Amino acid sequence: MRIIVLITVLGLMMLQAQAFESEIKEITLIDGEKIDARICLPDKPIETIVVAIHGTGPYTYLTSRGKFNYYDVLAEGFCEQGVGFFSYNRRGVEIGENPPWFDKVDSLKYAKYSPRQEAEDVETMIRFLRKDKRFQNCKVILYGISEGTIIASMIADRGNIKIDALFLHGYAHDNMYDIIKWQNAGEGVMIMIRSIFDTDGDNAISKEEYEREGSSLSQYRKSLFPNMKFEAIDVVKDGVLDVKDIKKMRSAYEKLLMGKMSACDGTWIWNNYVRITVGWLHEHFALEPNKSRLLRIDVPIYIFHGADDANVPASSVEDINRRFEVIGKTNLTINIFEKHNHDLNFQDWITKKEYSEGLKALFKTAKGI
């Protein structure tokens, strides 16, 4: 599960100026592997530092997309609030020059990337930070993004290091097997389609809604349905486009994908799905889900989630909130943002140089920890 950043900016972007000072550090992990990390700081001493934990796949401390660096944007948002920001190269990954990912992956080293290994690696990085006298007394926020919400929660549950809060952005509630199956059976795709075409909020798309005029709608029809006629995508022939149609259209792909995972076809998965390994899949599929793990954690937990998240449903946030209420725990704060996607509308910064409501709340909350 990965954060999908919209990069079709059509030349509107210039590389952003940095409103922070950054330091590159080499950190030796517990098995001797070395990675590079970056500390971003405002122009004054800090009391809190945010440690970002990536979504799925090869990520670097920049996560460059050519016209911008994803982590520069987040670092600026936190540093503007007087909060430090830490990001890192995942083991086996270095910054590269080639689009679209701008990374270099050492497949042998990267093969060790798994949720448990990542949890141990991040613990080592935080110990490294604590050795710096500037950060010895700082509050530490673990900021998990997408898959990182699982890893951050694992670190908090393990209790090997002291942390002061969990930020979970694009919260993964269930086991990764169930999440992947949900995403690819059509539920996630339908959430995205509804956010674009469903004007009356009935969870279905009529012919009139699908054929509405507008340049952005034309682009979505072209990218999502290759300009297919409404009659062609209404495959169950009930006069609307809804999840039944999407599931039927995607059934062959879902069967293919889950079959490749069962067959441990790592090459196909890497080239056709996400840049992950079979070992990553096996470990994730055996993990306890966040929906039970989080109930054991006592530090403050903040969830930031888009109502239109097509990777993990907003209903899962409501479910974990109910679970906390049932057992009488009060350390969970949920934030669900209307008309926000899995990235908390990061595209607002790309197109308008403005932070979305969700990202503003994220930065402001960090200041108050």
N, C-alpha and C positions, 0 to 999 in steps of 0.2 A: 504494500500500500504506500503510495508516494504522494507527496505534494505535487500537483500539476500546476506549474506557474505559466500563465499565458504570456507568450513571448512574441506574438504577432503584432508588433508595435508599429509597423509600416513607417519606420524612420522617425518616429516622433520623439525618441529618447536620445539623450546624451548621457554619457557616463556621469553618475552622480558625484558631486563633490562630497568629501567626507567631513562630517561635523564632529569628528572624534579623533583621538590619537590611538594608533594600533601598534601592538607589539607581537612579533612572531616568536613562538617558543617551540623548541624541540623537546618532546616528552618521551621518556623511555617507559614503555608499558611493562607489565609484570613478567612477561615472557621474553623481554629484551627487544621486542619490536619497537621501532621509533616512529613517531608521527609528529607532524607539525600542527600547531594550534595557534589561535590568534586571540589576544585580549584587546578589547576595544574599550577605551575609557574617555569620559568627559574631561573637561579642563579643570576639575576640582576633585578632591578626595571623595571616595565613594563609601557607602555603608552597605550596599547590596550589589551582588553580581549575579547575572543570569547565565546559566550554563545550558546552551541549546543542545538538544539531542535530536538527531536527524530523523527524517522519514526514511522510507525504504530505498535502498540502493546505494551506489557509490556517491558519496557526498564529500565536499571539501569545506574548509573554513570560509571560503568565499561563496561557493555554489554559484559560479558565474554562468550567465546566459548570454554573454556577448555584449549586449547593450547595457546590462546592469549586473550587479552582484546581489543575489538575494539576501545574503547575510549583512551586506553593507546597509541595506534598507532597514533591516531589523535593528542592527547595532545603532544606527542613527536615532531610531525611535526610542530605544531604551536610554541611550546616552543623553538625549534631550531632557530626560526625566532625572538625570543625575545617577543613573544606574549603569554599572559596567556590564559588558556582554562578552561571552566566551564561546567560541566555536572551534571546530577541529576537523582535521582530515580523518575520515574513517580508516581503519587499518587497511593497508594495501592500496590506498588511493592517494594520488597527488594531483595538484593543479596542472591542467593541460592547456593546450592551445586550440584544439580542434572542436568545432561545433558538432552537435548541439550541446554536449554536456560539459566540455572544457575540463575534462579530467583525464588522468592516466591511471589504469587499474592493473596492478600486479595480481594476476589471477591466483597465484599460489598463496600470497599473503591475505588476499581478500577472502579466500575460502574459509578463513577462521572467523569471519564476521557472522555472528549469530546473536540472538538476544542476550543470552547469558554472558558471552564474551564481551559484548558491547557494554553491559552493565559493569563488568569488572574493569574494562578500559576506562569508562567515565569515572569510576571511583578513584582510579589511579590519577586521572587528570585533576580531580578535585583535591586530592592530597598534595599534588604538585602546586596547585594554587595556594593552599594553606601554608606552604613553606615560605611564601612571599609575605614579608611583614606587612605589606599594604593590604593584604586580604585576610590576615589571620583572624580578625574579628568581624569580617564581613558576613552578612546574611547571604546564604546561597539559595537561589531559586533554581530548581531543575525544571527546565522548559522543554517538555516533550512535544514533538510535532508528529502527528500521524502515528506511524509505528513507534516513534519516540515516546508516545504516551504510555506504551507498554513497558519500554525499557526504563523510563523515568520511574514508573510505579514499582518496577522490580527493585530498583536501587533503594527507594524509600522503604520497601518491605524488607529488604535484606538487612538494613540497619548497620551496615559496616562503616558508614560515614554520616556525619551530622548534616542534615539539610533543614532549611527553614520553611520551605513551601514547595508545592508542586503546581506547575502550570501545565495543563493538558489542552493542547490546541489540535482540534480534529480528533476528538476522543475515540479511541478504539475500545469498545465495550466487550466484545466477544472474542473467542479464539480466532486466530488468523484464518484457519480453514473456513470457518463459518462466514467471516468477513469476505474472503475472496469469492466464495460461492454466492453470497448475496450480491456482491458487486456485479458479477458476471452473468447472473441469471436474469438481469434486467431491472431489478429494483433501483439500483443506483443510477442507471441510465435514465430511467423514467423520472427520477427526481430532477435531474438536469433538464430534461425536456419540458417538464411542467414549469420549471422556473423561467423558461423562455417563452412558451406558447400559451400556457393556461391562464387566461385573463379573468375567468370567473371563479377560479378556486375550487372546481369540482373534481380535481384529480384526473381529469381526462381532457383530451384535445379534440375539439370539434373540427369539421372541415373548415369552417369560417375562421377559427382561431389559427389553424395551420396555414391558411392561405393569406393571412393578413399582409398588407404591404409594409415595406420598411427595409432599408438597406441592411440593417443588422439581422433582421429576420431572414432576408434572402441569403445572407452568408451562412446562417445557422442551418437553413434548409439544405444548402449546398454541402456543408461539411458533415452534417449528421445523417442526411438521407439522400445524398447525391441528386437533389432536385426531383425526387420521386413524387409522383402524384399521390394525393391523399388516399385514393382508392387502393393503391398498391401497398401502402403501409398499414391500412386497416385490414390486417390479414385475417382477423376473426369475423370480419364483416358485420359489425354491430353498430356502425356509424360513428364511432369515436376511436381515437388512438389512446390506449391506456396500457397498463402494465401487462395485460394479457397478450397484447400484440407484440410488445417488446420481448417478452419471455419466449414467445413462439419464434420470433425472428432470430433470437440469440441462442436458441437451444442447441444448435449444432456446434457453435463456438464454445459454449459452456461445456458440452460433453467432450470436445476436443481438448480444451484446457485442463479440465480435471483429470482426463485420461493421461495427458502428458505428465501431470504431477504424480499420479499414481505409478506411472511407468518410470519415474525418476529421470525423465529426458531433460537433463540440465541444459543442453545446447539449445533445444527448441525453446525452453522457457526463457533463457537469456536473450535469444534473438527475436522472440515473438511476443513476449509478455513483459517481464521486468528483469532488470539485471540483478538477479539473485541466484543463489546456489541451491542445490537439492538439500544440502545440510541445513541451510537456513529454513527451508520449508519443513523439514522433519522436526527440527527443534521447536519451531513456532506451533506446529500442529499438536505438539505434546504439552504445550504450556497451559497453565491455569489462566483463565481470562481475567481481565481487569474487573469484571463485574463482581467477582468474589475477593480478589486480591485487595482492592481499594478499601474494603470494609475493615481491614486490619491496620490501616495506616492512620496515624494520629496527627500528623502535621497538617496545616491548612492546605486544602486542595481546591484549586480554581480551574473550572472547565470553561473553555472558550470555543464555541461551536456555531457553525452556520446552519440556519434552518434549512437551507438548500444544499447541504453537504451531500454529494453524490457518492462519496467514498465510504462514509460511515453515517448511519442515519441519526438525525437529531432525536428520534424517539429513544435511542439508547441512553442519551443524557438524562431524559426524563425518568428512565428506568433506574439508573444508578441513584438518582435523587430520591426516588421512592424507597429504595433499599436502605439508604442512610436514615431516612425518616423512620422506617420500621424498627431499626435497632437503636434508635435514639441518638445517633451520632450527629454532631453539629459542625464538623470541620470541613464540610463540602459547600462550595459556592458555585452555582452554575450560571453561565451566561450563554444564552442562545440568541443569535442575532438574525433578525428577519432579512431575507433576500441576501444572505451571505453564503458563500460556498465553502469548500474544504480549506481553501487558502485564506479564509476571512477576507475575501475580495481584495487580495493583493493587487489585482489588476487596476484598482483605483489609483494606486501609486504609479503604475506603469503608464497609464493613459492621461492622468491628470496631476501627477505629482502630489496627490493627497492621500493621507492614510484613511482607511475605512473606519467606520464606527467600531468594528471588532478589534482592529489593531490598536486604535487609540485606547480602548478599554484595557487591552493587554499591557500596554506601556504604562498607563496611569496606575494600574493595580500594582505593578512591580514597584513603583515609587512608594506606595503605601505599606509595603510589607515590613 
